């Protein structure tokens, strides 16, 4: 009776279980310096939140294999995604990352160094090759020379700290003219490094810095022209600012005014310095995780900023509340910001935007009614 090979490591090429896959590694530049200068207690919560931002921005539905300190290894089996989709993914992660840092820069509640002094940013390595997926107890492990190569590419000769690097392994799956067209917002450059046991690896890279022009500035007026990925609702509530502010920040009252939310519960799994996480359970199933990023007084008005998570249609979207008191009433502006990456997509611009705007409008109406009723009850 003929024997069969059962050990993959000695199997013939025809029995190789490797599969084509995209390897995608966002890496936080400046991570080591940030940890060294600011200490673990201050750094760990912010870095954890930044890693969550990156995972939440996963619009390509990639799998998360592992988190190694300041980097996340994503992978996606099968054909390589189109360059337009890949560039959109890079933009989504970079903008969401920078939006979060820009808002946290204004955090005055906890003492700490200025984030702008630490220059935290992102670099992204993109490779396409063959991998073997192995299950070790409850952990998924990727194996193969292409996995090793992708990790080694994080160390390269590029002079800069925020860029996307695309290997020939990926670029060879795309049409050169389409690749060039997809990087009209930056400049695609050639690069090459030699790695031991691998040899010369050629790649192209583009700096992500031009995208900083698209980062949401919480200090400026959010006009439609400047921020086309924003819509706002305004109204006057016949109740004082202190009452309206307390209602907005009272998580137990969320089901009384947030549209189709049946229950709100605190996320007791984690506590961080910059705000509280709570989960809104929806009437039709599913949930939305919210995180309070900021609550402060600035320029004679109150500002509250929240981030919506687990909301794949608009990942890492931001909700701004601006409150200003006038003659005992509250002028409230509610703004919803989502990534510019979605702009130009028919589904997002029409169906998605219409759905979320309806949700916000219904919530705004119910918030106004609740605040005015509570104010009337207080006066009795």
Secondary structure, 3 states (H helix, E strand, C coil): CCCCCCCHHHCCHHHCCCEEEEEEEEEEECHHHHHHHHHHHHHHHHHHHHHHHHHHCCCCCCEEEEEECCEEEEEEECCCCCHHHHHHHHHHHHHHHHHHHHHHCCCCCCCCCCHHHHCCEEEEEEEEEEEEEEEECCEEEEECHHHHHHHHCCCCCCCCCCEEEEEHHHHCCCCHHHHHHHCCCCCCEEEEEEECCCEEEEEEEEECHHHHHHCCCCCCCCCCCCCCCEEEEEEEECCCHHHHHHHHHCHHHHHHHCCCEEEEEECCCCCECCECEEEEEECCCCEEEEEEEEEEEECCEEEEEEEEECCHHHCCEEEEEEEEEECCEEEEEEEEECCHHHCCCHHHHHHHHHHHHHHHHHHHHHHHHHHHHHHHHHHC
